């Protein structure tokens, strides 16, 4: 089985994205967990993931609104594949009008 974490950085301000709600979506489109990022912008999902397709949904609209900022992306959905027994880390660099992501370590 595999494990998963994510890290979100507010690229516009150069700080971690604290208290951003993130949902983990399973292979059958079921919601497996919903957590908020910690003070360092991180979430670790304490689940063992079987091989398959998964998703992360970052609820960015309310997060930006909470600081009085507009955004073009009220939510960011990322799909990824879990293949083997390893730790998967999905990083998100976020700004109000763009984002980028990568498989971290």
N, C-alpha and C positions, 0 to 999 in steps of 0.2 A: 504494500500500500504506500501511497505518497502523501506528503503534507504540503500545505500552501500558506504563503504569507503575501502581503502586499505592502507597498510603501507609496504614499502620495505626497508629492512636493508641490507647493504653490510656486510655480516658476515665475509668476509675475512679481511676487513679493520676496522670493528667495527664502521661504520658510516652510516647515512642515505643514501639511493640511490637517489641522487638529479638529477632531469631532466631526469628521465627514463620514456619513453612513455608507456602508458597503455591504452588499448582499452577495452571497455565494449561491450560484444557480447550478443545479446538478444536471446530469445527462438527460433526465426525463423532464427538464424544465421546472423541477421543483426547487423551492427555496430551501437551501440546506442550513443557512445561518445568516443572521444580520447583525453586524457589529459596527462600532464607530472607531475611527482611527484614534490612537493615543496621542500624547503630547509630542511624540516624534513623527507623527503621521503614519504609524504602522498598525497593521492588524495581522494577527496570526490566528488562523482557523485551526482549532484543535479537533480536526477530523481526519480520518484515514480515507484517502480518495482512491477509488478503484480506477483502472484505465477507462478513458472515455472523454467526451467533450464536456467542458464546464464553462461557466461564465461568471464574470464579476460585474455587478452593476453599482456604479458610484453615483449617489444621489446628489449631484453637484448643484442643482438649482437652489434648493433650500440652504445649502452650505454657503454659496455666494450671497444669497439674499440676507443671510444672518449678519453679514458684514457690510450691507448696503451696496453690494456690487452687482452689476448686471452680468449675465452670461449668455452666450449663444447656445451653449450646451447644457440644458437642464438635467441631463443625465448622460453618463458615459457607460456604454456596454462593451465589454471585451470578452471575446470567446477565445478559449485556448484548449489544447489537448494535453491530457495526462496520459503518459505512456508507460512508465516503469516506476520502480521503487526509488524515488528520489524526492528531494524537497524542491518545490516549485515556488518561485518568487516573481510576482508580477508587479512591476513598478509603473507608476503613472506620474508624469510631469504635467501639471495642470495650470492653465491660465484662463481668463474669461472667454477668449475667442479661439483657443487652440489647445490641443493636448497631444502628447506623444507617450508611447508605452514601449516597454521592452521586457524581455525575460532576464531577470537578474539572477543573483546567486545567493 
